[in-house]
Amino acid sequence: MTKLAKIQTATSKAMWKLWRPEIRGGIHVCGCGHSGTSILTRLIGAHSEIYALPGETGIAKKERYSIYRSNVELFEQEAVHHNASCWVEKTPKHVRNLRFILDCAPDTKIILIIRNPKDTIASLNRRYGSLSKSIRRWKFDNKRVMYWSTHPQCIAIQYENLITRTESTLAQVMQFLGKTFESEQLNFHSQQVTWYKSTQNSPLDGDGTRLEDQGSLVNTDLQLNGVLAMPEAIDESQYGSEVHHNTYRNYQINQPLFNNIGNHRKYLTDAEIDRISQACRSLALAMCYDDIDAFSS
């Protein structure tokens, strides 16, 4: 690089900071969809000093500084309103926008979560109705997880560890966040919430609408004696619809942790399992999924 080019680059960075001052960051949870981002956010948000924003905010998807900044300011207000010192949000596809997020708010903490390709893709396939699309998404997003996993502002955890070694895994996450693990976090499900609605009309696109209080979002149609009831069996042909998918997600985030590792066998044929193994093997091995549980059919 020539001396002139170096000067131009330095000037450009200085102007960027002048017009786009650094933002105070929060906590973003992301990764491939259907990898456990919701339940991880619930666990983190059950900490006494952290407020979990309901649903998916998507504030970084457009990579527009003004939208991101205005919503972060809103999130900070919500955190204060809920007597918390910081906020956590989850948007799985933000894994594609991490450079933008960290450029805007360098002190942001990023929690990445990965999951066995077979279980993840089986879940995605039930939603999309396309195994090819599900495989592409798992590979696309997890390549980005692997790229960012060594960044000092990021930490990556396995969904399987979160389920089978919850306390130690969550304690590791909290240490990364500069917080002390609280045993009450494991009782996150005692506070019922509804994060997902049949139609997404999010106020988080920069219009400044105040977020609703989590405690008022419980869907009474799903309540049974004060506890969210299991929704009626979902018609597989409608699983991907927003109404059915979001109803089921609301049920899941209000349940105690349960072990569903290996449940791909319920939804995939042997041929589909073999196809996933072949398509995802090299990346899965890089993600430390090299044991028999990850690749046995």
N, C-alpha and C positions, 0 to 999 in steps of 0.2 A: 504494500500500500504506500502510495506517495505521501509526501508531507502535506500536500494540499488536500488529498483525500482524507487524511487523518484529521485535519482541521475541520473539514466539512462534516465528518462523522461526529466529532465532538460538539460542533455547533448544533447539529441536528438533535443530538441527545439533550443538550442544554435547553433548546427551544421546546422540546417535547415536555420536559419537566416544568418549564415555565408555564406553558399553556395547560398542561395536564399534571398538576401537583399530585404527589403520591397520596393514596387513600389509606386510611387505617383499615387493615384487613380483618376478616373474620375466619370462619372455618368452612371449607367446602368439602363435601363428601361426594366422590364420583368414581366412575369405573364403568364397565359394561353393564347395561341394564339387566335386571334379574339376577344380580350378583350379591344382593343383600344390602344395598345402599340405604333402603328405608329402615330396616331393623337396626342397622349400625347408627343411623342418625337418631333414632328413638333412644338408643342406649346412651349416646353422647348427650343428647338433649335432656336426659333425666338428671344430669348433674345440676346441683343447686346454683351454679354460677353461669350456666349456659342455657340459652333459649333456642329451641329448635323451631325453625320456621316451617309451617305446614306445607306439605306438597312439594312440588318442584318449582323453583323460581325461574330458572332459565335466563338469569339476568346477564350472563356473559355470552350467550349464543350469538348475538348480533355483533359482538365485539365493538360496541360503541361506548366510549368513555362516559359520556353524559348519562346514558341509561344506567350503566354500572354504578357510577358514583351516586346518583339520586336514590337508587334502591339500597345501596349500602347505608346511606344516611337514614333511610326509612327503617332498615333492619336494626340499626343502632338504637333508634327511638323505641322500637318494639322490645329490644332486649332490656332497656331501662324500664319500660312499662311493666315488664315481667320480672323486675328485680334481679336481672342477670347482668353480668359484666361483658358478655360477648354472645354472639349468635352462631348458629350452625345451620347450614342449608344443604340440601342434597339435590343435585341434578346430574344424573349419570353422564349425560353427554358433555358436561363441562370438562371432561377429560380431554376433549378436543380443543379446549380454549384456555388451557393452563398458562401458556406463555402470555396471553393477554391479561389474565387475572393477576399474575405475578408482576407484570409490568406496571399495572395500575396500583396494586397493593402488595409490595414486596414482602411484607410481614405476614401475609396470609398463610394459614396452615391448611394443607391439602391432605385429606385422608383417602387413600385409594384402596379399593377392595377387589379382590379377585376370587373366582370360583371355578371349580371343576368344569371343564368345557362341556362335558356330557350333560350335567344337570342344568347348567345355564342355557345351553342351546335347546334342550328339551323344553324348558320353560318359555324361551323366546319363540320356539316353533308353535307352541300352543296358542301364543298370542298372534303371531304373524301368519301362520298357516303356510310357511315356506321354510324348509330346512336350509336351502341355499342362502336365503337372506339372513337367517339366524346365524349360520356359520360365518358369513361375511362380517356381520356386526361384532361377533365375539372376537374375531381376529383383528378387525380394524381398531376397536377400542382398547383391547388388551396390549396391542403393540405400543399404544400411547402410554398405557399404564407402566409398561416395562421401561419405556424411555424416561419417564418422570420419576420412577420409583427411587432413584438414587439422589434426587435433588434434595438439598438440605431442608427445604420447606415442605417436603412430602414424606409420607410414610405409607407403605403398602402392607396390608394384612390379608390373610386367607380367610374366606368365609368359613371354611371347615374348622379352623382354629377358633373363630369367634363362637361357633356353635358347641364345640367339644371342650374348649378350654376358655370359657367366656371370661372369667374373672381375670386371669393372667393376661389374656389378649387385650381386654378393655383397659386394664391397668397400664399396659404398654402404650396404648393410644393416649390415655390421659396424661401420662408422663411426657409424651411428645408435645402435648398441648400446654404443658406447664401447669397442669391441674393434678389434684390428688384424687385417685379413684374413691368413689363413695359406694358403699354396699347397696344403698337405696337405688342406685342406677339399675340394678338387676330387677327391680320391681317396676320398671317403666310402664308395664301394662296395667298397673293400678289406676293410671290416669288415662281414661279413654279419650281418644281423639279421632276425628275424621279429617284426613288430609286430602282425600281425592274425591272429586265430585263427578257426576255423570257428564257434565259439560264444563270444560276448563275455560273460565273467563277470568284469568289471573289479573290482579291489580299490579302485577310486578313488571309491567312493560314501560314503566317510567311515568305513569299518569298520576303518581302520588297518592293513590287510594290507600287508606289505612288497612292493614291486615286485620282479619277477624281474630278474636281471642280464641285460642285453641279450645278452651274449656266449653265454648258455646257451639263447637262445630260437630258435636256428636250427632249422628244420623239416627233419629228416634225410630225409624223404620227397621233398624237392625237390632234394637235393644230388646233384651229379654231379662227381666228382673235386674235391670241396671247394668247388665253386661252385654257387650256386643255378641249377638248370636251368629252362628255359622250360617252364611247365606245358603239358600237352596242350591242344589247341584247346578253347576253352570253348564249350560248347553255347549258342548265342545265347538259346535258350528258358530257360536256367538262369543267365544272366549275372547277374541281380539277386540270386541266392541268396547268403547269407553265405559258404558254402563256396567257391563259384567266385569271387566277387568278392574275398574276402580272399586267396585263393591267388594271384590275379593281382596284387593290390596288393603282396603280399610279394615277388613276382618283380620288379615295377617298381622298388621302392625299393632294390634291390640291384644295379641296372644302372648303368653310366655314363650320363651325360646323353645323350639322343638327341633329334633334332629330329622331332617329330610334329605340327608346326604345319600346319594345313590338312587333317588326317586326317578331318575331318567328311565329306569327299566319299565316303569308303568306306562310310559308314553312313547317310547321309541322301539322300532323293530330292530332285530339283530343287524340287518343290513344298514339301517340308519346309524346305529352305534358304530359300526365298522367305518362308515363314511366319515363320521365326526373324528374318530381316532386318526384316520389317515390325514384328514385336512388340518387338524389342529395339533398333531403330535409334537412337532418341533417347538412351537411356541409354548405349548403346555409344559414341556420338559424344561424350558427356560424359566418357567414360572414355578418350578419345583413340584410339578404334578407328575412324579415319576414312580409313584407307588401303585400297587395292584388295585387299590380302591378307586383310583382315578381312571384307570384304563381297562378294568375288567368289565365284561358285559353281563 
